[in-house]
Amino acid sequence: MITTLYDIDFNIETEIDNNGTKTLIITPIPYSIDDFQKSSQVLDQVSLEILWSKHYYGISQRTGLFTDLYNTFEELSARCNGIQDYIKMQALYCDLILRYGTIIEEFAGICSAVREFSLNGTSISEYFLAYSDPMGFYNSIANGNSRIIKQIFRLPQAKFDLNRIFNNITEDERETIWKGIQVSSQLIYELFLPICESIVRKDQDSVTYYDFYNKIKHGFSPVFPFVLPIQVNIEGVPIERADEEVLHENYFEIVMIVHDKLKGQRTPAEQVKYDTHKLATPAHTWESVNLEQAKIMFDIVKDIDYLYKHLVKTYLSFSQGNKRLSLLLRPGNLITEEEQIIRDIITNDANYI
């Protein structure tokens, strides 16, 4: 018997027990059983559970939560008036940083995990759950290594590889497919680049988007300089500028975050203190709270959503025995004739070895 709850179908079979109770045998989305079982022959159970869940709801859920935060921030910034509004703006901005950081860190982890699976057959779940180097991952992408991108997205790494994928295609068709692969790889790189640029530290006291413990402190330990009776000298202020403008810019349009210095930022003595006594060296970071920077984060999250969905769909399709090449192309990347040639070839199962 099929029962639908929240637009999700459940197959429910009932067995009456000897003690007068019943046992319900429940299978969600029963029409997907065959695809799920096919995938379980390629992926281990937990890896499949993770990718399957991300495909249906997980990626959109994370993006949706960020979108809700951003929309609230955007609405408040348009009517911000009074100290409580500014405090709320700072809190929202800290939460945006925290959520943004977890999104780009998770994306690095899943990209690295599926690449390791493609290269070595390593369990996606085991690698993903132990992953801890998102900055190293994004640095490798920022360096322009197209091979890594092709490995992640299961794209042929060399034109010769097409000989092991397709049969009965001409040399011209082979060239066109290779051009599509190169264009797809370049598009993915261009979408990755803003993520890389946002995560890689460019100065010694910048807000970091990748180290989870510091992100938590970004989100929950802001300091409010406008209530601290500490003298601050602001130099170089034009004579004609109103004092209230300077106060507003330096005390209300920023959020001050106190966090532990990261490795590489500490002096030798500070590093010894950390290693020996597990004591932090406080560092102050001033981050401008503005809609422009929030919009940059929002746009990057949408790009991650786009790449992430394509990535998970690619691996689930592969795990179900689909040999088809999966390219990521946008209108205008290729001329119409080239798009048609590629589409005709890669969607025809008879063309695959």
N, C-alpha and C positions, 0 to 999 in steps of 0.2 A: 504494500500500500504506500502510495506517495503522499507525503504531507509537506506542505509548503509553509515556511516560516521566514518572514523578512525576505521574501523573494528567493529563498534558497530551498531547493528540493531535498527531502530526506526520504529514503526508502525505509519503512518501518515494518518489521515482521514481529509478531507477537507469539510468545510461547507461555502457556499457563503452567505455573509451577504446582507441585503437589501440595504445598502449604497454603494455597489460595492466593498467591501473588502471581505476578507475571514478569517475564523477562522480555525486554525490548531489544531487538537486534537492529541497530540503526546504521545506515550507510548514507552519508551526505553525498549529494551530487552523483547519484548512481550511474548516470549515463557517461561518467568519466572514468569508470572502473578500468576499462580496457587500456586507455591511455596511461593511467596511473600505473598499472601493472607492467606495461611496456617500459616505462621510465624506470621502474624499480629494478629492471634487469641491467640497467646501465649505471644508475646512481644508487648509493646506499640510502636506507630508509630516511635518516634524519636529513641528509642533503636534499632529498626529494621533497620532504615536508617543508623545508625552508624555501626552496625555489618555488614550489607550488603555491605556498601561501603568499610569497612576495608577488607572484604573477597575478593572483586574483585580487588581493586587497592591500598587501603590505606596503608596496611602493606608493600607491595612491594615498594611503592613510597618512604616511609620513609627510608627503607633499601637502596634503590637505590641512594638516595641523599647522604647518609652517605658513600656509596661505591665510589661515584664520588669524594667526598672530600678526602677519604683515598687514592684513586689511584693518585690523584694530589699530595698529600703529599708524597707518596712513590716515584713518579717520580722525584719530586724536591729534595728529600733527596739524591738521587743517583747522582745528578749533582750539588748540592748546592755549589755555589762559589761567594763570594762577599756579601756585606752588604745587598743589596736589596733582595737577595735570602734568607738570614737568617731572615730578617724581615717578608718576605712572609711565611717562614716556621712557624714562631711563630704565625702569624695570622691564618694560616690553622689549626695549632694545637689547638688554642683557639676555633675555629669554630667546630673542632671535639669534644672537650669537651662539648660545648654547645649542639650540636646535639645529642651526646651520652647521655647526661643527660636528655634531653627531651624524648628520646626513652625509657630509663629505668623507667622514672617517669610515662610516659603514660602507659607502660606495667603493672606497679604496680596498676595503677588506674583501668584498664580494668579487671585485675585479681580479684581485690577486689570487683568490681561492679558485675561481673558474679557470684562470690561466694555468695554475698548478695542476688542476685536474686534466686539462687538455694536454699538458706536456708530460705529466708523470702518472696520471691516474689517481692522484691523491684525493682523499675524501674532501669534498667541498666544505662540509659542515665542520670537520675537524680542523681544517686549515683556517676557515673563516672565524671560528670561535676563539682561536688562539692568536689571531692577527693583531699586530701592535705597531706597525711602521707605515702609517699613511703618508707621512712626509717623504719617506724614501720612495714610495710608489709614485707620488705626484712629481717628484724630482725626475724620476726616470722617464715619465711621459713628457715633462717640460723640455727635456733634452732632445726631443724630436725623434725618439726611437720608434719608428713605425712598426718594427717587428713585434714589439710588445703589444701594440694595439691590435695587430692582426692575430696574435696568439690569443688575446683575451676574447675577441669577437669571432673566433674560428674562421678567419679569412686566410686564403692561401698566401704564403709569405714570399713566393717567387712565381714567376710566370710558368716555369717548368712544372710546378705543382698542379697546374690545370690539366696536365696529361694524365694524372692519376685520379682526376675527378670526372672529366667529361670524355665522351667518345663521339665520333661522327660529327665533329664540328670542324669548320674550315679554319685556316690560319687567320683570316680576317676576323672571324667570329671570336677566335681566341684572343686576338689583340683588343677587341672591343670589350670583352669580359674583363680582361686585365685592367683596361682603362677604368672600368666601373669599380673594380676593387681598389685601385689607387685613389679614385675620387672618394669612395666611401671611407677609406682609411684617413684621408685628409680631412673630411668633414668631421669624423669622430675626434681627430686631433684638435681641430679648431674649437669644438665644443668643450674639450677637456682643458684647453689653455686657460680660460678665465678661472677655472677651479684651481688649477696649479698656481696661478698668480696670486690667488687669494690665500692659499695655505702656506706658501713658502715665505718664511720670515725675511724681511728686507732690512730691518733694523733691530737693535738689541732690546727694545722695550715695547715692541708691538703687541697688540692683542693677538693671541694665538687661537687658531680654529681647529686644532688637531689633537691636542693632548687633553684627554678626557677630564682628569682631575683638575687641571687649571680651568677648563671650560666651566666646571661646576662652580668654581670660585668666581669666575667672571659673572656667572648668573646670579649668585647669591651673596656675594660680598662686595657690593659697590660701596664706595665712601662718598659722602656728600660734603664737598668742600665748603658749601655755603653755610654750614652750621659749625665749622671748625674755626675757633678764634685764633687762627694762625696767620701771621702777616705774610702777604705775597706781594712782591714787586713786579708789576707789569710794565716793561720798558717799551719805548718807541711808539707810544700812543700819540697820534696826531692831536695837536692842540684843539682843533675845532671839533673833535669827536666827543660826543656826549658820554659822560661817565656811566650812565645807565646802560648804554650799548655795550660798553666794555664789560660791565658786570654780567650782563645777559649772556654774552658770548663765552666768557671764561668760567661762569659758575652754573649756568642752567642749560646750555646747549652742548654740554659734554657729560660723560659719565667717567668717574675716576674709579679704576679697578686696582685693588692691591692683591698681588699674587706672588707666588714664589718664583724667583729667577730660575730659568731653565738651564740645563747643562750647556755650557758654552758661554753663558752670560755671567756665571759666577766667577769671582776671583779665586785664586788657589786656596786662600784661607776660607772663603765661603764654601768651596767645594768640600774641604776637609770637615767643616762644621756639618754639612749635609750628610756626608758619608759616615761620619763618626757618631753623630748625635741625632740624625734625622731632623735637623732644624732648618727651617727655611731662611732665605734671605729676601725680605720683602722688597718688591719692586712696584713702583707706581706707573700706571699707564692711563693716559687720557685719551678717550675715544670720543670723537664727535658723534653726537646723536642726531642723525639727520635722515631724511627720507631718501636722499640720493643713494647713500650707502646701503640702506635697507633694501632699496630697489635692486641694487647690484646683487645682493645676496638672494633676493627673490628670483631674479632672472636665472641665476646659476642653479638654484634648486629646480627650476622648471627644466633646464637643460639636463640635469642629472636624472630627473624623472623620465625624460625622453630616451636617454641612453640606457638607463637601468631597465626599462620595460623591454627595449629591443634586446638587451643582453640576456635577460632571463628567458624571454620567448625563444631566443636562439638555442639555449641549452636544453630547454624542455623539449623543443622540436627535435633536436639531435638525439636526446635520450629515448624518444619514441620511434626512432628509426628513420627519421626524415633526412635524406641526404642533401636536400636542396641548399644551395648557396644562399646566404641571407645578407643582402647588402642594405646599407643605410644611405639613401639618396634623397635629395630634395629637388623640386622642380628647378630646372635651369642648370643643374650640375652637368648634364649631358645634353646633347642635341636629341631631338625627338626620335630620329632614326636609331641612334645608339641605344636609347632607353628601350625601344621596342625590340631590338635584337637581343639585348640582355634579358629582357622579360620573357621572350619566347623560349630562350635556351634554358634559363635557370628554373622555369616553372614546368618544364617538360621532363618528367622522371625518366623517359627513355634516353635522354642525353647523358645520364649519369652511369658511370661504370659500376 
